[in-house]
Amino acid sequence: MQYISTRGGMEPTEFCETLLEGLAPDGGLAVPTQLPAVDADTLESWRGLAYADLATEVIGLFATDIPRDELSAMTHAAYSAEKFPGGIVPLRDIDGGITLVGLSEGPTLAFKDMAMQFLGQVMEYALERRGTTLNIVGATSGDTGSAAEHAFRGKKHINVFMLSPQGRMSGFQRAQMFSLTDENIHNIAVDGVFDDAQNLVKALSGDLEFKRAHNLGAVNSINLARIVAQVVYYFWAWLRATDGRGRLEVSVAVPSGNFGNILAGYFAKGMGLPIRKLVLAANENNVLDEFFRTGLYRPRSSQQTLATSSPSMDISKASNLERFLFDLLGRDPQRMNDAWAELDANGVLDLTAELPRLAGEFGFGSGTSTHADRLATIKAVYEATGDIIDPHTADGVKVARDYVEEGVPMLVMETAKPAKFQETITEAIGVEIELSDELREMLDAPQRVVEMPNDERALRAYVSDHAAH
Ligand SMILES: *Cc1c(COP(=O)(O)O)cnc(C)c1O
């Protein structure tokens, strides 16, 4: 299996090479030359597999340059009962014919762990093979940074420098990151807001000499290995939801931000998994809902992005959408480049001519959920079932309800656990969530963080002093 760039400027590369590179040299994103196909018999033969073994099968179709036994060791290390004490992607029914797919049983209680745990394994492997080290420098406002730190803690050849805006994360998020004491994890609280932290990271990674000298890298949502690892749970969820019912179509609703999670579902469907509808759920930052309803893609600036009660979906420029647009535009890099030029010139990309194909050929549906919807949905599910769902999952459930069809199981991706978002849960149902002993311990643990002014020189000096070589 080889990978090319959506903008046409990259020689085909293998999986391991691609996963270390981030953006392609032409600014595009890596996509497979052709999606692997999974026929009905193969799919059926996977029913009895444990999650890690299914992951070996599915990821193995993409990572053809990794020997099977090595890949199997990685998936078993990533998807263990120890890392996922609540089970590895359990399914549970709620009201209204909806089934939740539990993606948030990992160390940071959000679905980012599903991909990040595998990324930690495969990055260590790929770096060792290449005989090099990596210094991950990133900025986070919460979920991604903590998932990365928990996945890369204690890894050889890899250091993590994670910048966060001082005093602007929740106590829960701070504890998740700052309680880590591993030598290779560096938490840096910047005196500023998230964009300041992000700009510092951009300044460092934009300095090619510094970047090369210190082997800087990123693990952001466009990373190919993250998408591939996410494809696995679509297969898993289908196999569980249709157990004993044969080759049945299901629909899947996905709380979305950067279009990474639902893109993995789109890949799974393209590989032959019987998915009827892929339903994109947005919050008030509903750029993608607008696109799938109208064919107009109109990204917004960070100033125009609202701070909502499903904060991990507060994104107005979906970095992974390019991978889908590439297919929509006939996998033609010239049309892709023209599209971005049109967007740059007009502030909007007009794909209304393709609108019928979005719902038809590609099977997308979409909808928006607001703060009031979120609260009402959390309350309704709680009253009907006693189950407490998190605000992002509630956005998924709200939008999914409009797409439920007789005889078609509707799966909603549970992208976080409610304990992370206590405030909104209390607002919705007046209930305090009981924390496990482990969580309480984490919240009370001593914290380790370096405070830093919003100053590029200070960051350079710190990274130089502490980088892995
Ligand atoms: C990251 C995240 C999302 C959005 O996922 P994308 O892959 O960016 O679309 C939704 N919910 C939660 C809780 C998240 O952490």
PDBQT file of the ligand as one rigid body, heavy atoms in Angstrom, charges set to zero:
ROOT
HETATM    1  C1  LIG A 501     -11.546  15.683  19.022  1.00  0.00    +0.000 C 
HETATM    2  C2  LIG A 501     -12.917  15.503  19.519  1.00  0.00    +0.000 A 
HETATM    3  C3  LIG A 501     -14.044  15.563  18.652  1.00  0.00    +0.000 A 
HETATM    4  C4  LIG A 501     -13.908  15.893  17.178  1.00  0.00    +0.000 C 
HETATM    5  O1  LIG A 501     -13.274  14.865  16.447  1.00  0.00    +0.000 OA
HETATM    6  P1  LIG A 501     -12.674  15.173  15.000  1.00  0.00    +0.000 P 
HETATM    7  O2  LIG A 501     -11.921  13.947  14.629  1.00  0.00    +0.000 OA
HETATM    8  O3  LIG A 501     -11.770  16.368  15.162  1.00  0.00    +0.000 OA
HETATM    9  O4  LIG A 501     -13.814  15.458  14.093  1.00  0.00    +0.000 OA
HETATM   10  C5  LIG A 501     -15.293  15.315  19.182  1.00  0.00    +0.000 A 
HETATM   11  N1  LIG A 501     -15.459  15.060  20.497  1.00  0.00    +0.000 NA
HETATM   12  C6  LIG A 501     -14.413  15.007  21.351  1.00  0.00    +0.000 A 
HETATM   13  C7  LIG A 501     -14.677  14.746  22.798  1.00  0.00    +0.000 C 
HETATM   14  C8  LIG A 501     -13.117  15.213  20.904  1.00  0.00    +0.000 A 
HETATM   15  O5  LIG A 501     -12.078  15.161  21.775  1.00  0.00    +0.000 OA
ENDROOT
TORSDOF 0
